[in-house]
Amino acid sequence: DGGITQSPKYLFRKEGQNVTLSCEQNLNHDAMYWYRQDPGQGLRLIYYSQIVNDFQKGDIAEGYSVSREKKESFPLTVTSAQKNPTAFYLCASSIGASVGQPQHFGDGTRLSIL
Amino acid sequence: KNEVEQSPQNLTAQEGEFITINCSYSVGISALHWLQQHPGGGIVSLFMLSSGKKKHGRLIATINIQEKHSSLHITASHPRDSAVYICAVSGLSYNTDKLIFGTGTRLQVFP
C-alpha cells in the first residue's frame, strides 16, 4: 500500500546536537511538507518542496534545514540553532503544485530534548 | 486572531449522540479540509470540499462560502470516533497547496 513513512517515532536529542528526521513516500507525489505541532497550536509549516532539488521556507524555518535529492525522500534536520525543538513533527505529501490538493500525512516523530 | 478558528476546543459525548464541530475562517480559500488525528499522532484526511456538502459513512461535512464557515457532523457517534478533528484551509495562492490549520477539537465519546 502506498503511504508516507516517518522514522523514528520517538527521538531524543542532547543540547547542541543536530538530528535528522526521515520522511519517505511511495505515492509518486511531487510536493512534500514538514510541519511542527505544539500543544494548543495548529500545525505550522517548516519547509515545503514542490519538486525534486527545490524547496522553500515555511513560516518557522529558522533552526531547520531540508534536502530533496530524490522525489520520494524529504529529510528534515533540526539543528542546534533551533532553541526549542521539543515538538511533534509531521511530514505530508500531495500530488503537486495545484491549489487545494489533499495532503497525505505520516504518523509523525516526537522529538524531545535530554 | 487566528485565520482559522474551531469550536468547541473540547467535546465529550455519549455513544450514539449527534456531534457537530464548527470551523470559521477569515481568508479567501480554494478548499477546506477536515482531518482526523488519532492519539498516536497520525493524521488522516477526511474531507476536502470547496462548496456544498460531502458525506462518508457517518461523517458529513458542509461549507458555506459566503459565511466562511464549515461544519463537521458525526451521526451515531462511537468511542472509536474519539480523536482530534482539525480544520484546515487552502488559501487563494497560486502554485501551492499550503494549508492554514485550526488548533483542533478534541472529541471523546464514552460508551
HADDOCK unambig.tbl for C-alpha pairs under 7 A between the chains (distance, minus, plus):
assign (segid A and resid 40 and name CA) (segid B and resid 103 and name CA) 6.23 0.50 0.50
assign (segid A and resid 41 and name CA) (segid B and resid 103 and name CA) 5.03 0.50 0.50
assign (segid A and resid 42 and name CA) (segid B and resid 101 and name CA) 5.24 0.50 0.50
assign (segid A and resid 42 and name CA) (segid B and resid 102 and name CA) 5.16 0.50 0.50
assign (segid A and resid 42 and name CA) (segid B and resid 103 and name CA) 4.06 0.50 0.50
assign (segid A and resid 42 and name CA) (segid B and resid 104 and name CA) 6.98 0.50 0.50
assign (segid A and resid 43 and name CA) (segid B and resid 101 and name CA) 5.88 0.50 0.50
assign (segid A and resid 97 and name CA) (segid B and resid 95 and name CA) 5.01 0.50 0.50
assign (segid A and resid 97 and name CA) (segid B and resid 96 and name CA) 5.02 0.50 0.50
assign (segid A and resid 97 and name CA) (segid B and resid 97 and name CA) 6.59 0.50 0.50
assign (segid A and resid 98 and name CA) (segid B and resid 95 and name CA) 5.60 0.50 0.50
assign (segid A and resid 98 and name CA) (segid B and resid 96 and name CA) 5.86 0.50 0.50
assign (segid A and resid 98 and name CA) (segid B and resid 97 and name CA) 6.14 0.50 0.50
assign (segid A and resid 99 and name CA) (segid B and resid 30 and name CA) 6.82 0.50 0.50
assign (segid A and resid 99 and name CA) (segid B and resid 90 and name CA) 6.92 0.50 0.50
assign (segid A and resid 99 and name CA) (segid B and resid 94 and name CA) 6.79 0.50 0.50
assign (segid A and resid 99 and name CA) (segid B and resid 95 and name CA) 6.27 0.50 0.50
assign (segid A and resid 99 and name CA) (segid B and resid 96 and name CA) 5.51 0.50 0.50
assign (segid A and resid 99 and name CA) (segid B and resid 97 and name CA) 4.58 0.50 0.50
assign (segid A and resid 100 and name CA) (segid B and resid 30 and name CA) 5.95 0.50 0.50
assign (segid A and resid 100 and name CA) (segid B and resid 31 and name CA) 5.30 0.50 0.50
assign (segid A and resid 100 and name CA) (segid B and resid 90 and name CA) 5.55 0.50 0.50
assign (segid A and resid 100 and name CA) (segid B and resid 97 and name CA) 5.44 0.50 0.50
assign (segid A and resid 101 and name CA) (segid B and resid 97 and name CA) 6.25 0.50 0.50
assign (segid A and resid 102 and name CA) (segid B and resid 48 and name CA) 6.60 0.50 0.50
assign (segid A and resid 104 and name CA) (segid B and resid 45 and name CA) 6.88 0.50 0.50
assign (segid A and resid 105 and name CA) (segid B and resid 42 and name CA) 6.95 0.50 0.50
assign (segid A and resid 105 and name CA) (segid B and resid 43 and name CA) 5.66 0.50 0.50
assign (segid A and resid 105 and name CA) (segid B and resid 44 and name CA) 6.68 0.50 0.50
assign (segid A and resid 106 and name CA) (segid B and resid 42 and name CA) 6.02 0.50 0.50
assign (segid A and resid 106 and name CA) (segid B and resid 43 and name CA) 6.96 0.50 0.50
assign (segid A and resid 107 and name CA) (segid B and resid 41 and name CA) 5.88 0.50 0.50
assign (segid A and resid 107 and name CA) (segid B and resid 42 and name CA) 3.76 0.50 0.50
assign (segid A and resid 107 and name CA) (segid B and resid 43 and name CA) 6.70 0.50 0.50
assign (segid A and resid 108 and name CA) (segid B and resid 41 and name CA) 6.27 0.50 0.50
assign (segid A and resid 108 and name CA) (segid B and resid 42 and name CA) 6.09 0.50 0.50
